[in-house]
Amino acid sequence: MSHERNRSPHTVRGYRSDLTDLLRGLPGLGALDLDHLRRRLGATHAAGAGRATVARRTAAARTFCAWAVRTGRLDHDPAARLGSPRAGTVLPEVPAAAETAAVLAAVTSGAAEDAPEALRDLLVLELLYATGIRVAELCGLDVGAVDESARTLRVRGKGDRERTVVFGVPAARALRRWLDHGRPALATPSSPPALLLGVRGGRLDPRVARTVVHRAIRSVPGVPDVGPHGLRHAAATHLLEGGADLRYVQELLGHATLSTTQLYTHVTVDRLKVVHDQAHPRA
């Protein structure tokens, strides 16, 4: 079909499969109407498909029907009033606090000899977990954005909004070791003022930072393989489990609205029970 021209082969196969299911049971294309589409999408949901699958098939129906009207195959668009479920937010698997501690211990051990790259990798892990900042925000930090005495970072996030985040003693130790022994060894006369540097003296690329995180996580058996985004989520989750206020976590993560933080984080049922027991007069 001409409306498949710019799609990849994989996408075309999926699109055709969706259409085959949506058009099943029709005596002819002229019989296609809104009720039929709703029944087919309802059957997809009843068969156990997730919201993302239903949303994708809804989009396929809209694309196909619009094309069919445009080319004269249908005289009206039955998908024009077709509702679509929100795909929802898929939260990454989060390492437990003990698992995260084991990863950081392994990376700390690997940096025992003060090798520049090992010191940098340790700081990457420590800051991502301590602050919950995004990997792009981490790699965008300059040395001047660090206040060691206050243990804070000035972070420039989405929408060019600036915020201040704090970090703890382990991250502060990793930072001092990197500034004393790691960064000077990698810096060149043409190096930018970046806090984190690559092996050639340039600003650390976020892709390299992602590789660093995955490699560190995989070094400890049994820990879910997450990247920087997973560490960000782990930081927020562990803070909430420890009793942090949701609005503090919102500020830490740099979310414009509290609703985003509520979608991004979750609190264990056990923690909710503890808070309820402590706070409610009729607990």
Secondary structure, 3 states (H helix, E strand, C coil): CHHHCCCCHHHHHHHHHHHHHHCCCCCCHHHCCHHHHHHHHHHHHHCCCCHHHHHHHHHHHHHHHHHHHHCCCCCCCCCCCCCCCCCCCCCCCCCCHHHHHHHHHHHHHHCCCCCHHHHHHHHHHHHHHHHCCCHHHHHCCEHHHEECCCCEEEEECHHHCEEEEECCHHHHHHHHHHHHHHHHHHCCCCCCCECCECCCCCECCHHHHHHHHHHHHHCCCCCCCCCHHHHHHHHHHHHHHCCCCHHHHHHHHCCCCHHHHHHHCCCCHHHHHHHHHHHCCCC
